[in-house]
Amino acid sequence: MSLGPKISRYLRAAENDARPTIARRPSLGDEVYETLLAQLIALKIAPNSRISVDALVREMGVSQTPIRAALIRLESEGLVVKTHNVGYSAAPMPSRAKFEQIYDLRLLLEPYAAQLATRKLSNASRKELAALARAMSEPDSQNAERAYGKFALQDAKFHALIATESGNALVADALARTYAHTHLFRLRFHSAVTEGAVEEHAKIVDAMAAVDPLAAREAMENHILRSQERWKPFFDTME
């Protein structure tokens, strides 16, 4: 799917400016994390179900250390819950009320953050934002579940970067606490969910590359409204 002429030109310029680097292979910890993330998002680990570290050791053939590190990371992202004397379990699905509150908050804060970030974004952050958009447009087709999990993670990073670069730490913190993105991706494991987001992200990056704060605000608002429309039917089926 095309990312649009502006972002395409920007990515070519970014590639020309980049220094040659050696591709870093994922660490064992990253591999375990991505595997668990994919299982949570694809609902192979069901919401509220207990997660046994010993069972994961046998299943993955690794020690407890990378598994516990991955679970701690997932706990910080709100996808896993740790209970004293019980252990880890998958987080519950967001309720309809939580879903609506998440989007109310996003509509209030994210367009504003995009407008601010467009004025303040450094060249390095512009390149990072464009790279995230490009990565989301080129999923790994060899493993659909992991590709979907990675998309969810990159989507969260994309929005978090814009919020952080707005320069308003309270806005960034408020959005981070919703854990909105990775939770919502558990509602439906399907690539169709990602297609609209790719186009909408491209428009946001185009506006930022053109240093057009109002266009960035409008593109972000449109993206959030359309995202809400995409996810809402799945809550209807859960009731």
N, C-alpha and C positions, 0 to 999 in steps of 0.2 A: 504493500500500500504506500502510495506516495506521501511524503511528508511536506510537500509543497515547495515551490521554487525558492522562497526566501531561506527556509531552513536548509534546503539542499545546498545552496550557495554557501551558507554559513558553515555547514559541516565540512565542505571541501576546503574552505579557508582554514578551519580548525585543524584539519588533517595536514595541510601544508605547513602549518606552524609547529606541529607537534614534533618532539624529538623522538628518534627511534627508541623503542623500548622492547624488552623481552616479556612476552606474555607470561603472567604469573598463573601457575596451576593452582586450582583450589586446594586448600589444606584439608586434612581429614575432618577437622572441626567444621569447616564450611560445608563439606559434603554431607555430614550427618545433619547439620542444621537445615540444609536445603531439602534433604530427604524427609525430615520430620515436618517441615513447613508444607511440602507438597501433600503429605498424608493428612495433615490437618485441614488444608484447604479443599482437598478432594473428599473429605469426610470419611477417609479410611480410618482415621481416629475420630470417633464420633464425639460431638459436643457433650461435655460433662463426664465422659468416660475416663476411667483411671488409666494412667500411663505408667507401665511397669518398666523401670530401668533395666532390671534383670532380663525381662523379655526382649527388650530392644538390643541388649548385648548379644543375646542368642540370635536374634533375627539379622542383625547387621554384621555380626562377627567382629566387633570392635570392643575396646575396653569401656568401662563406665565413664572415664574422664571426658572424652569428646561428647558423649551423650548428655552428661550432666551440664557441660558447658552450653550445649545447644538448647537444653531445656531452660537454663537460666536466661539465655538470650530471648527465647520465645516468651518466657514469663514477663520480661521487661517490655515486650511488644503487645502484651495483653492476650496472647493466644493460648497461654498455658497458665494454670493456677496452681500454686503450691500451698498445701494445707498442712499445718503442724501435726506431726504424728500420723499423717496419712500419705503424703507424698504428692506427686504431680497428677493433674488431670487436665483434660482439654477444657478450655473456657466455654461457657454457654454461648449460644447464639444470641445476638442482640434482639431485644423485643421490638415490636412495632413502635412503641413510644420512644425507645432508645434510637431507633432508626430515624424517626422524624426529628428528634432533638439533634442528632448528628448533623443532619442536613440543614436545619435551622442555623446551627452554629457555623457550618461551612459557608453558607450563603452570606452570613454577616461578615465573616472574617477573611475568607480566601480571595474574593475579588479585590478587597482593600489591600491585602498583602501582595497580590500580583501587581497592582498599580504602584505600590511603594518599591517593590523589588525591581521593577523595570527601570526606575531611576537610579538605583543603587548597585545593580548587579555588576560584579567585576567580570573581566574577560574570562578568567578561569572558571567562574561559576556559570557564565553563559555557555562555555564549552561543555561543562559537566551536565547542564540541563539538556543541551542538544544531544549529548551522547546517551543520556537516559531515554530521551524520546526515540532515538534511533534504535536502541536496544529493545525497546518495547515493540517496535515495528518489525523486528526480525527475530521471532521466537524460535527456540530450539525444537524442531519437529520430531526429534528422535525419541523424546520422552515427554508426552503431552502434559502429564501431571506436574513434572518438575518445571516445564516451560511455563505453565500456568502459575505455579508458585512463585517463580522468578518474576513474572509480570506483576503479580501483586506486590512483591517486594520493591520492584523498580518504580511502580506507581506511587507507593508510599514515599519513597526517596524523592521522587519528582516533586510532589506536593510539599514535603518537608523542607526541601531546599529552597523553594520559593518563599515559604513562610519564614525561614531563617534569614534569607537575604533581604527580607522586608526591613530588617533592622529593629523590629518590634518584638522583643523577647517574650512579652506576655502573650501576644498573638500566637507565636510559634509554639509556646508551651501549652496553651489552651487547645490548639489543634492536635498536638502530639498526644495529649491525654485522652482524646476520643478513640484512638486506635481504630479509626474508621475504615481504613482501606483494607487491611488484611482480614478483618472480621467480615466485611461485606463480600469479599471474594469467596467465602465459604458458602454463600447462599446458592451458588450455582457454579458447577465445574463445567464450563463451556467456553470455547474460544470466541463465540459470537459476542460475549459480554465485553471482550477487549477491543473489538473492531472500532466501535464508535469512539472509545477513549483515545485510540491512536490518532485519529483525525483531529479530535479536539485538542489533544496535547500539542499537535503540530501547529495549530492556530495560535495557541498560547506562546509557543516558542517563536513563531514568526513575529508576533507583536513585540515580544521582548527584544528580538534581534533588530527590529526596526526602531527600538527605543520609543515605543508609542504606549505610554502608561494607560491611557483610556481604552485603547484597543485591547490591551492585556487584561484589564479589569473586565471588559465585556466578554472576552473569550473565556476567562475563568468562570464567570457567572453562567454563561451558556453551558460550559462543560459540567458544572455541578448540577444544574437543572436537568440536563439530559441524563446524567448519571443517576439521579434520583428516579427519573422515569424508568430507567432500565432495571433498577433493583426493586422497585415497589411491587411489581407483580409477584415476586418470589415470596414476599411477606404474606400476600393474599393466599397463596397456596399452603402456607404454614399454619394458618388459623383453622 
